[in-house]
Amino acid sequence: MIGQLDFWLMLILVMFAILALEVRDLLAAVGVLTGFSFLMALLFAELGAPDVALTEAALGAGLTGVFLLLALVFVDRKSED
Amino acid sequence: MTSRFESIFLFVVARAMVPLIQVFAFYVITHGHYSPGGGFQGGVMLAASIILLRISLGEESYDRFPREAGIVIGGFGALAFALLGFASMAFGGNFLEYALAVPGMGAEELRYWGIFFAEVFIGFLVWGALVAIYDALESGGVE
């Protein structure tokens, strides 16, 4: 475990989470959420949980983005609220 | 996807990536009982390789991996996993206790192979179910 790396990964994670909530374009929000999942997988691997990291990388950064993009086909791209 | 355009880079990269992803997925599934990974993670990777085919090749991918195959593979995995669990109950143990009476196998070896086959069946289940979810989403709920 490297404290410096933990700190910066956490900071970027929080920034990505806020960005995913605040961005108006839903396509960009899906991209930011995928990046969030990938950073989360890096953090899990760095904290010594390779099993969870593998799941997060395969499911969070891989399939969830595809499913959300498919769902975007059926709704408006711009966020209303 | 509703609209798409042909791209030689997409085809070449997808064709190179899909077998590699599948080999790594089989590695993750078959080594799941003593290293990171397992049936769920490997199954997700197998589903991701099929979904990469679906996105890059479009309609052509339905010839290679038909629409019904997702449900069939997922159903086979769920049924085989349930049968493996109930089989040990038939021999007097608990659910998934691997208390089968296989001749020439000790309790440790039996547990080893029991967990191995449970991982393989979970891999089939997750693979089929995720591809089926993708197909249902892509067709908008209509066949």
gemmi code that builds the backbone of each chain (N, CA, C; Angstrom):
import gemmi

chains = {
    "A": [
        ("MET", (0.837, -1.196, 0.000), (0.000, 0.000, 0.000), (0.879, 1.255, 0.000)),
        ("ILE", (0.555, 2.173, -0.865), (1.310, 3.421, -0.969), (0.359, 4.555, -0.628)),
        ("GLY", (0.641, 5.265, 0.451), (-0.271, 6.290, 0.937), (-0.492, 7.415, -0.062)),
        ("GLN", (0.584, 7.862, -0.701), (0.467, 8.939, -1.679), (-0.471, 8.568, -2.817)),
        ("LEU", (-0.274, 7.347, -3.359), (-1.097, 6.890, -4.482), (-2.566, 6.791, -4.063)),
        ("ASP", (-2.787, 6.236, -2.839), (-4.148, 6.149, -2.302), (-4.805, 7.521, -2.290)),
        ("PHE", (-4.078, 8.504, -1.759), (-4.638, 9.849, -1.596), (-5.043, 10.431, -2.952)),
        ("TRP", (-4.138, 10.357, -3.937), (-4.455, 10.979, -5.230), (-5.556, 10.223, -5.958)),
        ("LEU", (-5.552, 8.889, -5.851), (-6.628, 8.110, -6.483), (-7.972, 8.469, -5.871)),
        ("MET", (-8.025, 8.570, -4.524), (-9.266, 8.954, -3.845), (-9.751, 10.321, -4.314)),
        ("LEU", (-8.790, 11.278, -4.400), (-9.148, 12.646, -4.787), (-9.730, 12.654, -6.202)),
        ("ILE", (-9.079, 11.945, -7.145), (-9.566, 11.916, -8.527), (-10.911, 11.193, -8.595)),
        ("LEU", (-11.078, 10.142, -7.750), (-12.349, 9.415, -7.715), (-13.490, 10.346, -7.331)),
        ("VAL", (-13.292, 11.139, -6.261), (-14.347, 12.050, -5.813), (-14.640, 13.068, -6.902)),
        ("MET", (-13.586, 13.574, -7.575), (-13.804, 14.535, -8.658), (-14.602, 13.912, -9.803)),
        ("PHE", (-14.274, 12.661, -10.146), (-15.005, 11.973, -11.214), (-16.461, 11.769, -10.825)),
        ("ALA", (-16.719, 11.434, -9.558), (-18.088, 11.200, -9.113), (-18.914, 12.481, -9.216)),
        ("ILE", (-18.331, 13.610, -8.753), (-19.053, 14.886, -8.823), (-19.285, 15.274, -10.277)),
        ("LEU", (-18.260, 15.043, -11.134), (-18.377, 15.388, -12.553), (-19.485, 14.564, -13.218)),
        ("ALA", (-19.570, 13.267, -12.872), (-20.592, 12.407, -13.474), (-21.983, 12.866, -13.088)),
        ("LEU", (-22.137, 13.439, -11.885), (-23.447, 13.919, -11.463), (-23.774, 15.265, -12.099)),
        ("GLU", (-22.755, 16.122, -12.276), (-23.006, 17.500, -12.676), (-23.100, 17.692, -14.180)),
        ("VAL", (-22.476, 16.792, -14.977), (-22.404, 17.024, -16.418), (-23.796, 16.886, -17.045)),
        ("ARG", (-24.106, 17.767, -18.032), (-25.457, 17.793, -18.624), (-25.629, 16.711, -19.681)),
        ("ASP", (-24.561, 16.475, -20.469), (-24.632, 15.507, -21.565), (-24.551, 14.086, -20.993)),
        ("LEU", (-25.586, 13.264, -21.254), (-25.617, 11.935, -20.641), (-24.554, 11.021, -21.217)),
        ("LEU", (-24.189, 11.229, -22.492), (-23.127, 10.414, -23.089), (-21.809, 10.663, -22.370)),
        ("ALA", (-21.542, 11.946, -22.074), (-20.325, 12.272, -21.319), (-20.403, 11.694, -19.922)),
        ("ALA", (-21.615, 11.684, -19.332), (-21.767, 11.137, -17.986), (-21.424, 9.652, -17.967)),
        ("VAL", (-21.845, 8.922, -19.022), (-21.507, 7.491, -19.101), (-19.997, 7.309, -19.193)),
        ("GLY", (-19.344, 8.158, -20.012), (-17.888, 8.064, -20.127), (-17.191, 8.326, -18.810)),
        ("VAL", (-17.644, 9.360, -18.088), (-17.029, 9.687, -16.803), (-17.261, 8.567, -15.802)),
        ("LEU", (-18.466, 7.959, -15.843), (-18.769, 6.867, -14.913), (-17.893, 5.656, -15.199)),
        ("THR", (-17.606, 5.388, -16.503), (-16.703, 4.288, -16.849), (-15.293, 4.560, -16.329)),
        ("GLY", (-14.842, 5.829, -16.493), (-13.537, 6.192, -15.945), (-13.495, 6.048, -14.438)),
        ("PHE", (-14.592, 6.404, -13.769), (-14.705, 6.235, -12.312), (-14.530, 4.772, -11.931)),
        ("SER", (-15.204, 3.869, -12.694), (-15.099, 2.444, -12.377), (-13.676, 1.947, -12.568)),
        ("PHE", (-13.003, 2.438, -13.626), (-11.636, 1.986, -13.878), (-10.697, 2.440, -12.763)),
        ("LEU", (-10.851, 3.707, -12.315), (-10.027, 4.193, -11.206), (-10.315, 3.412, -9.931)),
        ("MET", (-11.596, 3.058, -9.749), (-12.001, 2.251, -8.590), (-11.294, 0.904, -8.626)),
        ("ALA", (-11.217, 0.289, -9.834), (-10.516, -0.993, -9.956), (-9.036, -0.840, -9.620)),
        ("LEU", (-8.427, 0.267, -10.085), (-7.017, 0.530, -9.749), (-6.844, 0.633, -8.242)),
        ("LEU", (-7.776, 1.344, -7.588), (-7.676, 1.544, -6.137), (-7.821, 0.213, -5.404)),
        ("PHE", (-8.796, -0.619, -5.856), (-8.979, -1.933, -5.227), (-7.721, -2.770, -5.364)),
        ("ALA", (-7.127, -2.781, -6.572), (-5.918, -3.575, -6.792), (-4.779, -3.069, -5.923)),
        ("GLU", (-4.710, -1.748, -5.793), (-3.622, -1.161, -5.011), (-3.814, -1.432, -3.519)),
        ("LEU", (-5.064, -1.556, -3.074), (-5.328, -1.828, -1.663), (-5.216, -3.316, -1.341)),
        ("GLY", (-4.868, -4.156, -2.332), (-4.663, -5.573, -2.055), (-5.906, -6.428, -2.155)),
        ("ALA", (-6.867, -6.031, -3.019), (-8.070, -6.842, -3.230), (-8.196, -7.169, -4.722)),
        ("PRO", (-7.343, -8.056, -5.260), (-7.347, -8.300, -6.708), (-8.647, -8.919, -7.213)),
        ("ASP", (-9.320, -9.693, -6.355), (-10.578, -10.326, -6.779), (-11.639, -9.267, -7.066)),
        ("VAL", (-11.800, -8.336, -6.135), (-12.776, -7.257, -6.307), (-12.371, -6.364, -7.478)),
        ("ALA", (-11.047, -6.132, -7.610), (-10.570, -5.282, -8.698), (-10.891, -5.886, -10.056)),
        ("LEU", (-10.745, -7.206, -10.155), (-11.050, -7.893, -11.423), (-12.523, -7.747, -11.766)),
        ("THR", (-13.400, -7.931, -10.744), (-14.834, -7.780, -10.975), (-15.174, -6.362, -11.405)),
        ("GLU", (-14.582, -5.382, -10.702), (-14.898, -3.987, -10.999), (-14.424, -3.622, -12.411)),
        ("ALA", (-13.227, -4.105, -12.800), (-12.697, -3.775, -14.114), (-13.522, -4.416, -15.215)),
        ("ALA", (-13.941, -5.676, -15.015), (-14.679, -6.372, -16.072), (-16.111, -5.870, -16.162)),
        ("LEU", (-16.758, -5.672, -14.993), (-18.183, -5.331, -14.988), (-18.399, -3.824, -15.006)),
        ("GLY", (-17.719, -3.119, -14.095), (-17.958, -1.683, -13.983), (-17.416, -0.909, -15.159)),
        ("ALA", (-16.137, -1.204, -15.538), (-15.525, -0.439, -16.615), (-15.845, -1.019, -17.978)),
        ("GLY", (-16.355, -2.269, -18.038), (-16.613, -2.885, -19.337), (-18.076, -2.912, -19.708)),
        ("LEU", (-18.856, -3.729, -18.976), (-20.218, -4.013, -19.434), (-21.217, -2.933, -19.053)),
        ("THR", (-21.035, -2.307, -17.871), (-22.010, -1.300, -17.448), (-22.058, -0.136, -18.432)),
        ("GLY", (-20.871, 0.273, -18.933), (-20.839, 1.352, -19.915), (-21.597, 1.004, -21.174)),
        ("VAL", (-21.419, -0.253, -21.647), (-22.120, -0.686, -22.857), (-23.630, -0.688, -22.635)),
        ("PHE", (-24.062, -1.210, -21.468), (-25.498, -1.269, -21.189), (-26.096, 0.138, -21.072)),
        ("LEU", (-25.363, 1.042, -20.419), (-25.871, 2.417, -20.277), (-25.944, 3.102, -21.639)),
        ("LEU", (-24.933, 2.856, -22.502), (-24.968, 3.436, -23.849), (-26.167, 2.919, -24.625)),
        ("LEU", (-26.455, 1.599, -24.492), (-27.620, 1.037, -25.170), (-28.901, 1.668, -24.665)),
        ("ALA", (-28.982, 1.900, -23.354), (-30.175, 2.532, -22.798), (-30.305, 3.965, -23.300)),
        ("LEU", (-29.164, 4.630, -23.592), (-29.197, 6.014, -24.072), (-29.847, 6.133, -25.442)),
        ("VAL", (-29.846, 5.013, -26.221), (-30.460, 5.060, -27.544), (-31.951, 5.400, -27.429)),
        ("PHE", (-32.580, 4.958, -26.317), (-34.032, 5.085, -26.192), (-34.455, 6.350, -25.458)),
        ("VAL", (-33.513, 7.135, -24.929), (-33.901, 8.356, -24.184), (-33.201, 9.546, -24.799)),
        ("ASP", (-33.606, 10.756, -24.344), (-32.945, 11.979, -24.806), (-31.518, 12.041, -24.260)),
        ("ARG", (-30.645, 12.663, -25.087), (-29.239, 12.690, -24.689), (-28.986, 13.765, -23.639)),
        ("LYS", (-29.793, 14.811, -23.639), (-29.562, 15.899, -22.697), (-30.323, 15.626, -21.400)),
        ("SER", (-29.686, 15.929, -20.285), (-30.346, 15.798, -18.990), (-31.278, 16.973, -18.777)),
        ("GLU", (-32.480, 16.715, -18.197), (-33.465, 17.770, -18.027), (-33.317, 18.499, -16.709)),
        ("ASP", (-32.961, 17.750, -15.643), (-32.969, 18.388, -14.316), (-31.639, 19.084, -14.009)),
    ],
    "B": [
        ("MET", (-27.025, -1.488, -31.921), (-26.916, -0.059, -32.216), (-27.777, 0.285, -33.432)),
        ("THR", (-28.305, 1.501, -33.444), (-29.241, 1.850, -34.503), (-28.515, 2.195, -35.797)),
        ("SER", (-27.457, 3.002, -35.709), (-26.744, 3.366, -36.931), (-25.270, 2.999, -36.766)),
        ("ARG", (-24.642, 2.549, -37.866), (-23.243, 2.175, -37.777), (-22.601, 2.355, -39.144)),
        ("PHE", (-21.270, 2.479, -39.128), (-20.559, 2.574, -40.399), (-19.385, 1.617, -40.393)),
        ("GLU", (-18.991, 1.168, -41.573), (-17.940, 0.167, -41.692), (-16.591, 0.800, -41.376)),
        ("SER", (-15.764, 0.068, -40.632), (-14.433, 0.557, -40.323), (-13.492, -0.637, -40.276)),
        ("ILE", (-12.462, -0.606, -41.125), (-11.534, -1.743, -41.203), (-10.752, -1.899, -39.907)),
        ("PHE", (-10.455, -0.758, -39.235), (-9.710, -0.829, -37.976), (-10.525, -1.566, -36.920)),
        ("LEU", (-11.824, -1.235, -36.856), (-12.697, -1.871, -35.876), (-12.733, -3.382, -36.083)),
        ("PHE", (-12.890, -3.819, -37.353), (-12.957, -5.259, -37.631), (-11.658, -5.952, -37.227)),
        ("VAL", (-10.513, -5.370, -37.646), (-9.229, -6.022, -37.389), (-8.953, -6.113, -35.897)),
        ("VAL", (-9.190, -4.993, -35.178), (-8.911, -4.989, -33.744), (-9.851, -5.940, -33.019)),
        ("ALA", (-11.137, -5.940, -33.420), (-12.092, -6.828, -32.748), (-11.723, -8.280, -32.993)),
        ("ARG", (-11.341, -8.614, -34.228), (-10.997, -10.005, -34.522), (-9.746, -10.435, -33.781)),
        ("ALA", (-8.819, -9.500, -33.553), (-7.614, -9.865, -32.805), (-7.902, -9.970, -31.319)),
        ("MET", (-8.827, -9.124, -30.832), (-9.040, -9.054, -29.383), (-9.912, -10.186, -28.860)),
        ("VAL", (-10.939, -10.579, -29.642), (-11.934, -11.511, -29.109), (-11.317, -12.838, -28.664)),
        ("PRO", (-10.443, -13.503, -29.467), (-9.852, -14.754, -28.968), (-8.981, -14.556, -27.740)),
        ("LEU", (-8.251, -13.432, -27.681), (-7.405, -13.183, -26.508), (-8.250, -13.030, -25.253)),
        ("ILE", (-9.351, -12.256, -25.374), (-10.240, -12.071, -24.224), (-10.791, -13.421, -23.772)),
        ("GLN", (-11.160, -14.277, -24.763), (-11.768, -15.554, -24.390), (-10.761, -16.488, -23.734)),
        ("VAL", (-9.506, -16.496, -24.227), (-8.484, -17.339, -23.597), (-8.242, -16.881, -22.167)),
        ("PHE", (-8.148, -15.553, -21.961), (-7.939, -15.048, -20.603), (-9.136, -15.375, -19.718)),
        ("ALA", (-10.355, -15.323, -20.291), (-11.551, -15.647, -19.511), (-11.529, -17.106, -19.080)),
        ("PHE", (-11.121, -18.010, -19.984), (-11.041, -19.426, -19.598), (-9.989, -19.635, -18.515)),
        ("TYR", (-8.871, -18.882, -18.624), (-7.842, -18.968, -17.574), (-8.421, -18.533, -16.236)),
        ("VAL", (-9.150, -17.412, -16.229), (-9.705, -16.892, -14.976), (-10.699, -17.883, -14.384)),
        ("ILE", (-11.532, -18.508, -15.247), (-12.540, -19.441, -14.721), (-11.864, -20.684, -14.149)),
        ("THR", (-10.924, -21.278, -14.891), (-10.378, -22.568, -14.468), (-9.361, -22.428, -13.339)),
        ("HIS", (-8.854, -21.210, -13.072), (-7.963, -21.032, -11.939), (-8.666, -20.293, -10.808)),
        ("GLY", (-9.993, -20.214, -10.863), (-10.718, -19.381, -9.915), (-10.692, -19.890, -8.500)),
        ("HIS", (-10.463, -21.203, -8.298), (-10.580, -21.720, -6.928), (-9.302, -21.551, -6.133)),
        ("TYR", (-8.193, -21.137, -6.735), (-7.027, -20.843, -5.894), (-6.271, -19.597, -6.302)),
        ("SER", (-6.883, -18.730, -7.098), (-6.257, -17.450, -7.432), (-7.378, -16.436, -7.648)),
        ("PRO", (-7.045, -15.129, -7.727), (-8.108, -14.144, -7.942), (-8.915, -14.444, -9.198)),
        ("GLY", (-10.181, -14.134, -9.113), (-11.057, -14.423, -10.243), (-12.004, -15.542, -9.889)),
        ("GLY", (-12.636, -16.096, -10.900), (-13.601, -17.152, -10.645), (-14.652, -17.172, -11.727)),
        ("GLY", (-15.724, -17.897, -11.459), (-16.747, -18.074, -12.474), (-17.386, -16.772, -12.901)),
        ("PHE", (-17.682, -15.893, -11.928), (-18.388, -14.660, -12.267), (-17.528, -13.756, -13.141)),
        ("GLN", (-16.269, -13.538, -12.732), (-15.403, -12.634, -13.489), (-15.118, -13.181, -14.878)),
        ("GLY", (-14.823, -14.497, -14.955), (-14.562, -15.096, -16.265), (-15.788, -15.066, -17.153)),
        ("GLY", (-16.963, -15.289, -16.557), (-18.198, -15.237, -17.337), (-18.453, -13.844, -17.880)),
        ("VAL", (-18.164, -12.827, -17.059), (-18.323, -11.445, -17.534), (-17.392, -11.183, -18.711)),
        ("MET", (-16.155, -11.714, -18.636), (-15.215, -11.501, -19.751), (-15.687, -12.209, -21.018)),
        ("LEU", (-16.215, -13.438, -20.874), (-16.743, -14.133, -22.051), (-17.892, -13.341, -22.667)),
        ("ALA", (-18.796, -12.837, -21.811), (-19.905, -12.033, -22.314), (-19.394, -10.770, -22.990)),
        ("ALA", (-18.321, -10.165, -22.422), (-17.768, -8.948, -23.022), (-17.210, -9.237, -24.408)),
        ("SER", (-16.593, -10.420, -24.590), (-16.063, -10.746, -25.918), (-17.190, -10.904, -26.931)),
        ("ILE", (-18.294, -11.547, -26.521), (-19.425, -11.701, -27.447), (-20.050, -10.340, -27.754)),
        ("ILE", (-20.141, -9.465, -26.737), (-20.747, -8.147, -26.945), (-19.854, -7.296, -27.844)),
        ("LEU", (-18.518, -7.485, -27.734), (-17.608, -6.801, -28.665), (-17.876, -7.240, -30.096)),
        ("LEU", (-18.134, -8.551, -30.292), (-18.513, -9.037, -31.628), (-19.810, -8.391, -32.086)),
        ("ARG", (-20.802, -8.325, -31.182), (-22.107, -7.751, -31.514), (-21.961, -6.289, -31.953)),
        ("ILE", (-21.118, -5.522, -31.235), (-20.977, -4.104, -31.543), (-20.213, -3.908, -32.843)),
        ("SER", (-19.133, -4.706, -33.041), (-18.271, -4.442, -34.196), (-18.816, -5.060, -35.471)),
        ("LEU", (-19.353, -6.266, -35.418), (-19.812, -6.933, -36.634), (-21.285, -6.685, -36.934)),
        ("GLY", (-22.093, -6.317, -35.921), (-23.508, -6.062, -36.165), (-24.270, -7.337, -36.476)),
        ("GLU", (-25.039, -7.306, -37.567), (-25.927, -8.425, -37.895), (-25.164, -9.721, -38.136)),
        ("GLU", (-23.927, -9.601, -38.648), (-23.153, -10.795, -38.980), (-22.858, -11.638, -37.745)),
        ("SER", (-22.808, -10.966, -36.558), (-22.458, -11.711, -35.353), (-23.572, -12.668, -34.951)),
        ("TYR", (-24.807, -12.425, -35.439), (-25.900, -13.326, -35.071), (-25.774, -14.670, -35.768)),
        ("ASP", (-24.985, -14.740, -36.886), (-24.722, -16.042, -37.487), (-23.759, -16.852, -36.636)),
        ("ARG", (-22.797, -16.147, -36.010), (-21.761, -16.848, -35.240), (-22.240, -17.179, -33.842)),
        ("PHE", (-22.997, -16.289, -33.230), (-23.528, -16.521, -31.876), (-24.998, -16.135, -31.906)),
        ("PRO", (-25.885, -17.104, -32.199), (-27.292, -16.741, -32.433), (-27.971, -16.162, -31.194)),
        ("ARG", (-29.093, -15.495, -31.439), (-29.823, -14.795, -30.384), (-30.290, -15.737, -29.287)),
        ("GLU", (-30.638, -16.994, -29.669), (-31.153, -17.939, -28.671), (-30.041, -18.518, -27.812)),
        ("ALA", (-28.789, -18.422, -28.281), (-27.688, -19.106, -27.576), (-27.478, -18.549, -26.179)),
        ("GLY", (-27.731, -17.237, -25.992), (-27.536, -16.648, -24.672), (-28.409, -17.313, -23.624)),
        ("ILE", (-29.722, -17.408, -23.938), (-30.662, -18.022, -22.999), (-30.297, -19.488, -22.764)),
        ("VAL", (-29.926, -20.204, -23.862), (-29.642, -21.637, -23.733), (-28.414, -21.868, -22.848)),
        ("ILE", (-27.333, -21.096, -23.085), (-26.113, -21.272, -22.294), (-26.356, -20.885, -20.841)),
        ("GLY", (-27.064, -19.742, -20.633), (-27.351, -19.326, -19.262), (-28.226, -20.333, -18.535)),
        ("GLY", (-29.228, -20.856, -19.222), (-30.099, -21.850, -18.608), (-29.372, -23.130, -18.286)),
        ("PHE", (-28.473, -23.551, -19.200), (-27.671, -24.755, -18.929), (-26.810, -24.556, -17.687)),
        ("GLY", (-26.174, -23.380, -17.585), (-25.316, -23.125, -16.431), (-26.099, -23.148, -15.131)),
        ("ALA", (-27.276, -22.489, -15.120), (-28.076, -22.451, -13.894), (-28.547, -23.843, -13.507)),
        ("LEU", (-29.009, -24.623, -14.512), (-29.517, -25.973, -14.231), (-28.406, -26.874, -13.709)),
        ("ALA", (-27.224, -26.808, -14.361), (-26.122, -27.677, -13.945), (-25.635, -27.306, -12.554)),
        ("PHE", (-25.615, -25.985, -12.251), (-25.200, -25.554, -10.908), (-26.183, -26.059, -9.858)),
        ("ALA", (-27.477, -25.943, -10.150), (-28.486, -26.413, -9.197), (-28.385, -27.921, -9.019)),
        ("LEU", (-28.164, -28.658, -10.125), (-28.054, -30.122, -10.011), (-26.832, -30.504, -9.186)),
        ("LEU", (-25.724, -29.767, -9.382), (-24.514, -30.042, -8.590), (-24.783, -29.808, -7.110)),
        ("GLY", (-25.553, -28.745, -6.804), (-25.869, -28.471, -5.412), (-26.782, -29.525, -4.814)),
        ("PHE", (-27.838, -29.908, -5.573), (-28.804, -30.863, -5.034), (-28.264, -32.280, -5.022)),
        ("ALA", (-27.235, -32.567, -5.848), (-26.691, -33.920, -5.897), (-26.102, -34.311, -4.546)),
        ("SER", (-25.445, -33.335, -3.869), (-24.883, -33.681, -2.567), (-25.983, -33.872, -1.533)),
        ("MET", (-27.158, -33.222, -1.739), (-28.292, -33.472, -0.838), (-28.825, -34.880, -1.023)),
        ("ALA", (-28.760, -35.388, -2.279), (-29.226, -36.747, -2.536), (-28.355, -37.766, -1.814)),
        ("PHE", (-27.065, -37.399, -1.575), (-26.168, -38.310, -0.863), (-26.168, -38.061, 0.640)),
        ("GLY", (-27.054, -37.200, 1.123), (-27.186, -37.026, 2.561), (-26.473, -35.813, 3.127)),
        ("GLY", (-25.866, -34.967, 2.269), (-25.182, -33.773, 2.764), (-26.066, -32.559, 2.648)),
        ("ASN", (-25.453, -31.382, 2.859), (-26.172, -30.130, 2.680), (-26.028, -29.654, 1.235)),
        ("PHE", (-26.740, -28.537, 0.903), (-26.661, -27.974, -0.444), (-25.232, -27.514, -0.734)),
        ("LEU", (-24.666, -27.935, -1.858), (-23.308, -27.573, -2.291), (-22.236, -28.006, -1.287)),
        ("GLU", (-22.488, -29.099, -0.546), (-21.469, -29.555, 0.401), (-20.469, -30.489, -0.279)),
        ("TYR", (-20.727, -30.883, -1.513), (-19.873, -31.800, -2.282), (-19.684, -33.116, -1.541)),
        ("ALA", (-20.776, -33.634, -0.938), (-20.706, -34.903, -0.213), (-21.057, -36.067, -1.134)),
        ("LEU", (-20.568, -36.022, -2.367), (-20.879, -37.078, -3.316), (-20.042, -38.316, -3.001)),
        ("ALA", (-20.586, -39.494, -3.350), (-19.852, -40.740, -3.130), (-19.210, -41.163, -4.449)),
        ("VAL", (-18.072, -40.512, -4.794), (-17.350, -40.890, -5.996), (-16.249, -41.860, -5.594)),
        ("PRO", (-16.192, -43.066, -6.165), (-15.173, -44.035, -5.759), (-13.772, -43.560, -6.102)),
        ("GLY", (-12.832, -43.787, -5.193), (-11.430, -43.457, -5.425), (-11.097, -42.000, -5.224)),
        ("MET", (-11.963, -41.235, -4.538), (-11.701, -39.814, -4.330), (-11.884, -39.465, -2.859)),
        ("GLY", (-10.886, -38.824, -2.273), (-10.996, -38.397, -0.882), (-11.848, -37.151, -0.771)),
        ("ALA", (-12.095, -36.725, 0.474), (-12.959, -35.562, 0.704), (-12.331, -34.295, 0.135)),
        ("GLU", (-10.991, -34.148, 0.274), (-10.336, -32.928, -0.202), (-10.396, -32.838, -1.722)),
        ("GLU", (-10.088, -33.964, -2.372), (-10.092, -33.972, -3.838), (-11.501, -33.720, -4.372)),
        ("LEU", (-12.486, -34.293, -3.681), (-13.887, -34.120, -4.079), (-14.293, -32.654, -3.974)),
        ("ARG", (-13.863, -32.003, -2.880), (-14.189, -30.590, -2.693), (-13.504, -29.745, -3.766)),
        ("TYR", (-12.248, -30.094, -4.096), (-11.482, -29.383, -5.137), (-12.231, -29.411, -6.465)),
        ("TRP", (-12.610, -30.620, -6.911), (-13.286, -30.715, -8.204), (-14.704, -30.174, -8.139)),
        ("GLY", (-15.341, -30.284, -6.951), (-16.685, -29.725, -6.810), (-16.681, -28.221, -7.005)),
        ("ILE", (-15.706, -27.539, -6.347), (-15.623, -26.078, -6.501), (-15.262, -25.725, -7.936)),
        ("PHE", (-14.377, -26.538, -8.550), (-13.989, -26.279, -9.945), (-15.211, -26.304, -10.860)),
        ("PHE", (-16.048, -27.364, -10.748), (-17.200, -27.444, -11.640), (-18.244, -26.398, -11.299)),
        ("ALA", (-18.374, -26.050, -10.008), (-19.297, -24.965, -9.650), (-18.874, -23.671, -10.334)),
        ("GLU", (-17.551, -23.379, -10.349), (-17.048, -22.166, -11.019), (-17.357, -22.216, -12.511)),
        ("VAL", (-17.146, -23.376, -13.131), (-17.388, -23.486, -14.578), (-18.861, -23.234, -14.890)),
        ("PHE", (-19.772, -23.813, -14.067), (-21.198, -23.640, -14.340), (-21.625, -22.195, -14.090)),
        ("ILE", (-21.057, -21.550, -13.051), (-21.371, -20.135, -12.803), (-20.895, -19.297, -13.989)),
        ("GLY", (-19.723, -19.674, -14.552), (-19.225, -18.958, -15.722), (-20.188, -19.040, -16.891)),
        ("PHE", (-20.716, -20.250, -17.164), (-21.704, -20.412, -18.237), (-22.938, -19.555, -17.964)),
        ("LEU", (-23.409, -19.584, -16.698), (-24.637, -18.861, -16.336), (-24.471, -17.364, -16.567)),
        ("VAL", (-23.343, -16.794, -16.095), (-23.146, -15.349, -16.221), (-22.949, -14.967, -17.684)),
        ("TRP", (-22.182, -15.781, -18.410), (-21.946, -15.544, -19.839), (-23.270, -15.446, -20.599)),
        ("GLY", (-24.112, -16.493, -20.455), (-25.368, -16.515, -21.200), (-26.305, -15.405, -20.764)),
        ("ALA", (-26.380, -15.158, -19.454), (-27.347, -14.176, -18.953), (-26.980, -12.776, -19.431)),
        ("LEU", (-25.688, -12.420, -19.405), (-25.310, -11.061, -19.797), (-25.504, -10.838, -21.292)),
        ("VAL", (-25.199, -11.872, -22.110), (-25.437, -11.731, -23.554), (-26.935, -11.607, -23.823)),
        ("ALA", (-27.747, -12.369, -23.067), (-29.202, -12.281, -23.237), (-29.701, -10.892, -22.860)),
        ("ILE", (-29.138, -10.299, -21.787), (-29.541, -8.937, -21.390), (-29.184, -7.956, -22.500)),
        ("TYR", (-27.976, -8.108, -23.079), (-27.571, -7.203, -24.165), (-28.519, -7.328, -25.352)),
        ("ASP", (-28.850, -8.582, -25.737), (-29.729, -8.772, -26.899), (-31.106, -8.169, -26.652)),
        ("ALA", (-31.621, -8.358, -25.413), (-32.935, -7.808, -25.088), (-32.911, -6.283, -25.139)),
        ("LEU", (-31.823, -5.674, -24.627), (-31.720, -4.215, -24.654), (-31.592, -3.707, -26.077)),
        ("GLU", (-30.799, -4.419, -26.893), (-30.518, -3.934, -28.233), (-31.764, -3.989, -29.117)),
        ("SER", (-32.566, -5.064, -28.952), (-33.765, -5.188, -29.782), (-34.912, -4.358, -29.227)),
        ("GLY", (-34.736, -3.682, -28.096), (-35.791, -2.873, -27.517), (-36.926, -3.692, -26.959)),
        ("GLY", (-36.672, -4.945, -26.593), (-37.693, -5.780, -25.994), (-38.551, -6.541, -26.978)),
        ("VAL", (-38.342, -6.326, -28.294), (-39.120, -7.065, -29.292), (-38.188, -8.021, -30.022)),
        ("GLU", (-38.687, -9.195, -30.316), (-37.863, -10.196, -31.006), (-37.836, -9.912, -32.488)),
    ],
}
model = gemmi.Model(1)
for chain_id, residues in chains.items():
    chain = gemmi.Chain(chain_id)
    for i, (resn, *xyz) in enumerate(residues, 1):
        res = gemmi.Residue()
        res.name, res.seqid = resn, gemmi.SeqId(i, " ")
        for name, pos in zip(("N", "CA", "C"), xyz):
            atom = gemmi.Atom()
            atom.name, atom.element = name, gemmi.Element(name[0])
            atom.pos, atom.b_iso = gemmi.Position(*pos), 0.0
            res.add_atom(atom)
        chain.add_residue(res)
    model.add_chain(chain)
structure = gemmi.Structure()
structure.add_model(model)
structure.setup_entities()
